[in-house]
Amino acid sequence: MATNEEMITLVASDGHSLDAFVARAEGTAKGGLIILQEIFGLTDQLKSVARSYAADGYTTIVPALFDRVAPNTVIPFDAPNDGREVMMKLDVDKVMLDIEAARTAVNVGSGVSVLGFCFGGGIAVKAACTLDIISAVSFYGTRLTNFLDTSPKCPTLFHFGETDTMNTPPEVIAAVENAIPNAETHIYDAGHAFANDARPTYVP
């Protein structure tokens, strides 16, 4: 299925403007999908992920969540500490406003889901508890225990790496399973960032 794509500007409910990459499904979309970034920003790799889901029939958007504190910032994969520094400046409640703007942009009438990696994998859970979305997928989400005080309003799916003991140690996975007992959880023989095909941590 062919796609068309573009960079757009979103405006959150508090007036904040942010960039976003949109890849649209050709013809009638099956639904909308929001890709939530790692600590590196709106990278070319995430754009390729968006294109892949658009080719599968989902109108997909990647909002530039760093724009809140560092507009137009993309961090190299080999400088994660720089990405963490930017990420720690973000107000998660304000980030929800940006995700809601993205949800509105790709709401084609059949529901919108979120899928997040790393930092985005954590806030995907927050979005599942806060926003009107139909499902949430979290890949090796960071700071997950910060978002377990409220139950998600939609089905949730978690992907963890067994050797990702710094970001999602066994006790964090257990906390997720206890807090969201109806979630689907998968644990792979892999470490952090195993789904990013542009990094050496990738596990096909």
Secondary structure as GFF3:
##gff-version 3
##sequence-region A 1 204
A	DSSP	beta_strand	3	11	.	.	.	ID=ss1
A	DSSP	beta_strand	17	25	.	.	.	ID=ss2
A	DSSP	beta_strand	31	36	.	.	.	ID=ss3
A	DSSP	alpha_helix	44	55	.	.	.	ID=ss4
A	DSSP	beta_strand	58	63	.	.	.	ID=ss5
A	DSSP	three_ten_helix	65	68	.	.	.	ID=ss6
A	DSSP	alpha_helix	80	87	.	.	.	ID=ss7
A	DSSP	alpha_helix	92	105	.	.	.	ID=ss8
A	DSSP	beta_strand	112	117	.	.	.	ID=ss9
A	DSSP	alpha_helix	119	130	.	.	.	ID=ss10
A	DSSP	beta_strand	135	139	.	.	.	ID=ss11
A	DSSP	three_ten_helix	144	147	.	.	.	ID=ss12
A	DSSP	beta_strand	156	161	.	.	.	ID=ss13
A	DSSP	alpha_helix	170	179	.	.	.	ID=ss14
A	DSSP	beta_strand	184	188	.	.	.	ID=ss15
###
